[in-house]
Amino acid sequence: MTYLFTKEGCGKCDWVKTNVDLSSMKDVTVMTLNREDPEALALLAYYECVTLSEKKLPILVSDSEEVITGAVNIRKYLQEHCS
């Protein structure tokens, strides 16, 4: 499973969600980081990305546990690996 960690009000997160057809990618789960979703926070901690998330969002964790940041890098990865 590939996880895309985002948060509301993040321009780069919104850009990825707008410019990539995430609904057609079965193996990609969008996790919104907020107080109402403890599972998203737990997964972020599991992949050791909490500190990174304080500086950079969105974050993509691939099924091989590769961590990718940057909206353009994430879009490129998703188009190459998940389309």
N, C-alpha and C positions, 0 to 999 in steps of 0.2 A: 504494500500500500504506500502511496505517495501522499504526503500531507503538505498543504499550503496553509501556513499560519498568517493570519491577517488580523487587523482590528478596524473597527469603525472609525471613520474620520481620517484614515490614512490615505493620502492621495496616491501613493505608489501602489498600495493594496487595491484601491479602486481601479487604477489603470490596468493592472493585471486582470482583474475580474471583468473588465470591460473589453479588453483586447485579446482575450483568450477564451475560446468556447469550452469552458470548464464542464458544462453539462454533458458534453459528448465524451468526456474522459472518465471512464468507469473506475479507473484505479486511483483517481485523485480525489481526496477529501479536503474540503476547505474547512479549516478550524478557525473560528473567530475568537480571539483572545478577549475575554471579558469576565466579569465576576459571576455571570450566570452560567458559564460553561467550564466547570472544573476539569472535565476531561481534556479540553484543549490545553489548559495550564499544566496538567499532569503529563501529557504527551510532550509538550515543550520542554519540561524538566527531564523527562526520560531521554530525550535526544540531546540534552545538555546545551540547550539554546536559550535559556532564560536571560543570561547576561547579553547575549547577542541581540535578543529581541528588544532590549532596552535602548539599543543604538540603531538597529536596522530592522525594518519590516518592509515588505513581506519576506518570509523565510519559507523555502521549499525544502522538505526532507524527502529524498527519493527513496524508493523501495530498497535500494542498496545502502541507505543511510548516508548518502552524500548530502551535505548541507549547501544550499545555493541561496544567495541573496542578490538583491538588485532586480528590479522589475523586468528589465530587458533580458537579463540572464535567465530569469525564471521563465519568461515567455519563450525564449529560444529553447530551453531544455524541454519544456512541455510540448512544443511543436515537434521537436525531434524524437522524443521518446514516448509520448503518450497520445499522439494523434492516431 
